[in-house]
Structure formats: C-alpha cells, structure tokens
Amino acid sequence: MYGVKQGYSGFRPDILSMMSSLSYKCVLDVGCGEGLLGKQIKEVNPSAKVYGVEGDIKFAEMAKRKLENCWHVDLNAGDWSETINGYQFDLIVFADVLEHLQFPEKVLQQAMALLAPGGHIITCIPNVRHWSTFYWLAVRGTWPANERGIFDKTHLHFYARKDILALLNGAGLDVAREKRNVRIVEPWSWTNIPGKLLDWWPFRNFFTFQYLHLSTRPLIPAQANNKNG
C-alpha cells in the first residue's frame, strides 16, 4: 500500500499556475492526501468537479468531505482505473506521487483510460540532479533518508529531467509545458526570491528542486478532424 504524507498536501500555487490557462470541468487528483489541492482547485474554479484517489484510508475519508468523491485505491495493485470505471476526466494531476509507486509507467498508462481525448495531465516530480545529491554523495559519502523532499525515504524511483520526459512520452503523452521549482536548499520554497534568481543561471538544472509538466493526450486523426470541423 502506498500513501501520501500529510506534508505533501498543502497549498500548491505551482500546480494551480500550471492549470491557469486550461479549460477543465472534471479533475482527478491522484494521491490527493486529505483533499487540500482539490479544495483549492474548486475555489479557483467553482464550476469544476474534483475527485480524488488516495491510498491512505484516513486521508481518503477526509478528502471525501472536500471533493465530489475520493476512491480508496492501492495504485500498486492491479489496474486502479477499473475502480473509477464510467468516469472521464479532462485533467488528471499527479503531484509528487509517481516517484512513490512501484510501477509509475503502468500507473500513467492506466490513467490514459480515464483521460478524455485532448485532455491534460499535470505531473510534479523531484529532480535528483539537484546539487544537493552531489553534496551528499561526493562530500558526505551517504544517501540521506529524509521524511520528505528529494531524499524522501519512501521514494522508489529517482528522476532527472530526461527520465521524466521519457516517462511521460512512454505513456503516450505530448509534453506541452515545463515549469521548474527552483530552490537552493530544501526548506526554501518556490516563493523564495534568491531561489527564483537562480533560474537564470547556466547551471539552473542543478538548482531545480522539482519539475512540473503539463502533458496532453493527443487526439487521434478522426477526432482532430471532427474538432476542427
């Protein structure tokens, strides 16, 4: 059973920013925790219906009180999309979830069955190429086991930018937009002004703490022609 820690369920202006240019009516937040992000989405777009998927039964019950519904699902067991059969979403969010799963590629591919043609998926995944990785390995000679962040001890996979793009493309998604959360050190968030200045540096990949991607499920030719017509 996987679980999303409460610390990952706070205010997410970075995710909301990725959604700002989209038109969406039905959203699925995968690994929604207690439903705080879904609540924020509904505040920004009151007409949207937001659903959640969560592996922790206590968080799932809390999320049900904030969202239209929340399914208690183990993403590591079987085809989780079958639990939500009959629903179709124009936006699915994976915010700091995929790296915790045994088979993230499979989970993304299963999500495609729930995504409307032309729909979008937003992912947020930590960047193992951050400078702190080199510090801990080269200087300290150890791999940290932290409660959260890049070195969260519950992470099963570690990604740099090329790995993330390969993961998304392998699921049949077209990447439309990329955003970086830049931090010098982990406690400094994306709102930190010195951290933002680092985004202009030639070595900004080493100060990127997380990558966010907005990806699209391509329209098949017949659907694209109908939409254009």
C-alpha positions in Angstrom: 0.0 0.0 0.0 1.3 3.4 -0.9 0.5 6.6 1.0 0.9 10.3 0.6 2.2 12.1 3.6 0.2 15.0 5.0 3.2 17.3 4.4 2.7 16.9 0.7 -1.0 18.1 0.9 -0.5 21.8 1.5 -1.0 24.9 -0.6 0.2 24.3 -4.2 0.4 27.6 -6.1 2.8 25.9 -8.6 0.1 23.3 -9.6 -2.6 26.0 -9.8 -0.3 28.0 -12.0 0.0 25.1 -14.4 -3.8 24.9 -14.6 -4.4 28.7 -15.1 -4.5 28.5 -18.9 -6.7 25.4 -19.1 -10.4 24.9 -19.6 -11.5 22.0 -17.3 -14.7 20.7 -15.9 -13.8 17.4 -14.3 -10.5 16.8 -12.5 -8.9 13.8 -10.8 -6.2 14.4 -8.2 -4.2 11.1 -7.9 -2.7 10.8 -4.4 -4.8 13.6 -3.2 -4.0 13.2 0.5 -6.7 14.9 2.6 -8.0 16.8 -0.5 -6.5 20.2 0.1 -5.3 20.7 -3.5 -8.7 19.6 -4.8 -10.3 22.2 -2.4 -8.0 24.9 -3.8 -9.0 23.9 -7.4 -12.6 24.2 -6.6 -12.0 27.7 -5.0 -10.3 28.8 -8.2 -12.9 27.2 -10.5 -16.2 26.7 -8.6 -17.8 25.1 -11.6 -15.3 22.3 -11.7 -16.0 18.9 -10.2 -12.9 17.5 -8.5 -12.4 13.8 -7.5 -9.6 12.1 -5.7 -7.7 8.8 -5.4 -5.8 8.1 -2.2 -4.0 5.1 -0.8 -4.4 6.1 2.9 -7.9 5.2 4.1 -7.9 8.0 6.7 -6.9 10.7 4.2 -9.4 9.3 1.7 -12.2 9.7 4.2 -11.1 13.3 4.9 -10.9 14.1 1.1 -14.5 12.8 0.6 -15.7 15.7 2.7 -14.0 18.3 0.4 -14.4 16.7 -3.0 -17.2 15.2 -5.1 -15.8 11.8 -4.2 -12.5 10.1 -3.3 -11.7 6.4 -4.0 -9.5 4.5 -1.7 -7.2 2.7 -4.1 -3.9 1.0 -4.0 -2.1 2.2 -7.1 0.4 -0.6 -6.8 -2.2 -3.4 -7.1 -3.8 -4.2 -10.4 -5.5 -1.8 -12.8 -6.6 1.0 -10.5 -8.5 2.8 -13.3 -11.1 0.0 -13.2 -12.2 1.2 -9.8 -13.2 4.5 -11.4 -14.9 2.9 -14.5 -17.5 5.1 -16.0 -15.8 8.4 -15.3 -13.8 10.5 -17.8 -11.6 13.5 -16.8 -10.3 16.4 -18.8 -7.5 16.9 -16.3 -5.6 14.5 -14.1 -3.0 15.6 -11.5 -0.1 13.6 -10.2 1.6 16.0 -7.6 4.6 14.3 -6.0 3.1 10.8 -6.4 4.7 8.8 -9.2 8.1 8.5 -7.5 6.5 6.7 -4.6 5.0 3.9 -6.8 6.3 0.5 -7.8 5.4 0.9 -11.4 4.8 4.6 -12.3 4.9 3.9 -16.0 2.0 1.4 -15.7 0.0 3.8 -13.4 0.4 6.6 -16.0 -0.7 4.3 -18.8 -3.7 3.2 -16.8 -4.6 6.9 -16.3 -5.0 7.3 -20.0 -8.1 5.2 -19.9 -9.7 7.9 -17.7 -8.4 10.9 -19.7 -10.6 12.4 -22.4 -9.0 12.8 -25.8 -7.2 16.1 -25.8 -7.2 16.1 -22.0 -4.3 17.1 -19.9 -2.1 15.5 -17.2 0.0 17.6 -14.8 2.9 15.9 -13.0 5.3 17.2 -10.4 8.4 15.1 -9.8 11.5 15.9 -7.8 14.8 16.3 -9.6 17.6 14.0 -8.4 20.1 16.1 -10.4 19.8 18.9 -7.8 23.2 20.0 -6.4 22.4 18.5 -3.0 22.7 15.0 -4.5 26.3 15.6 -5.4 27.0 17.1 -2.0 25.6 14.1 -0.1 27.3 11.5 -2.3 30.6 13.2 -3.0 31.2 15.1 0.2 29.3 13.2 2.8 29.5 9.8 1.2 25.9 8.8 2.0 22.4 8.7 0.6 20.0 10.5 3.0 16.8 9.0 4.2 14.6 12.0 4.9 11.0 12.4 5.8 10.2 14.4 2.6 11.8 16.1 -0.4 14.3 14.7 -2.9 15.6 12.1 -0.5 12.3 11.0 0.9 12.9 7.5 2.3 9.6 6.3 0.7 10.7 7.1 -2.8 11.1 4.1 -5.0 12.3 5.9 -8.1 14.5 8.9 -8.8 14.3 11.1 -11.9 16.3 13.7 -13.7 14.7 15.8 -16.4 15.4 13.4 -19.3 13.9 10.5 -17.3 10.7 12.4 -16.6 10.3 13.2 -20.3 10.8 9.6 -21.2 8.3 8.5 -18.6 5.6 10.9 -20.0 6.3 10.1 -23.6 6.3 6.4 -22.9 2.8 6.8 -21.6 1.7 8.3 -24.9 1.6 11.9 -23.7 2.8 15.0 -25.5 4.6 17.5 -23.2 3.2 21.0 -23.8 4.7 23.0 -20.9 7.5 22.7 -18.4 8.0 24.6 -15.1 10.8 24.4 -12.6 10.5 24.9 -8.8 13.9 26.3 -8.0 15.4 26.0 -4.5 18.9 26.5 -3.2 18.2 24.3 -0.2 15.2 22.2 0.5 13.4 24.4 3.2 13.4 27.3 0.7 10.2 27.2 -1.3 9.5 28.4 -4.9 8.4 31.8 -3.4 12.0 32.5 -2.3 13.3 35.4 -4.3 17.0 34.3 -4.4 15.9 30.9 -5.5 14.0 32.4 -8.4 17.1 34.4 -9.5 19.0 31.1 -9.8 16.6 30.1 -12.6 18.6 32.4 -14.9 21.9 30.8 -14.1 23.6 28.5 -16.7 23.5 25.7 -14.1 19.9 26.0 -13.2 19.3 22.3 -13.7 21.3 21.8 -10.5 19.1 24.2 -8.6 15.8 22.8 -9.9 14.2 21.0 -7.0 11.1 19.8 -8.9 9.9 19.6 -12.5 6.3 20.3 -13.4 5.0 19.2 -16.8 1.7 19.8 -18.5 1.1 17.0 -20.9 -1.7 16.3 -23.4 -3.3 13.2 -24.6 -3.1 13.5 -28.4 -6.3 13.5 -30.5 -6.5 10.7 -33.0 -6.8 12.0 -36.6 -10.6 11.4 -36.8 -11.2 13.2 -33.5 -8.9 16.1 -34.6 -10.8 16.5 -37.8 -14.2 16.5 -36.0 -12.9 19.1 -33.6 -11.6 21.3 -36.4 -14.8 20.8 -38.3 
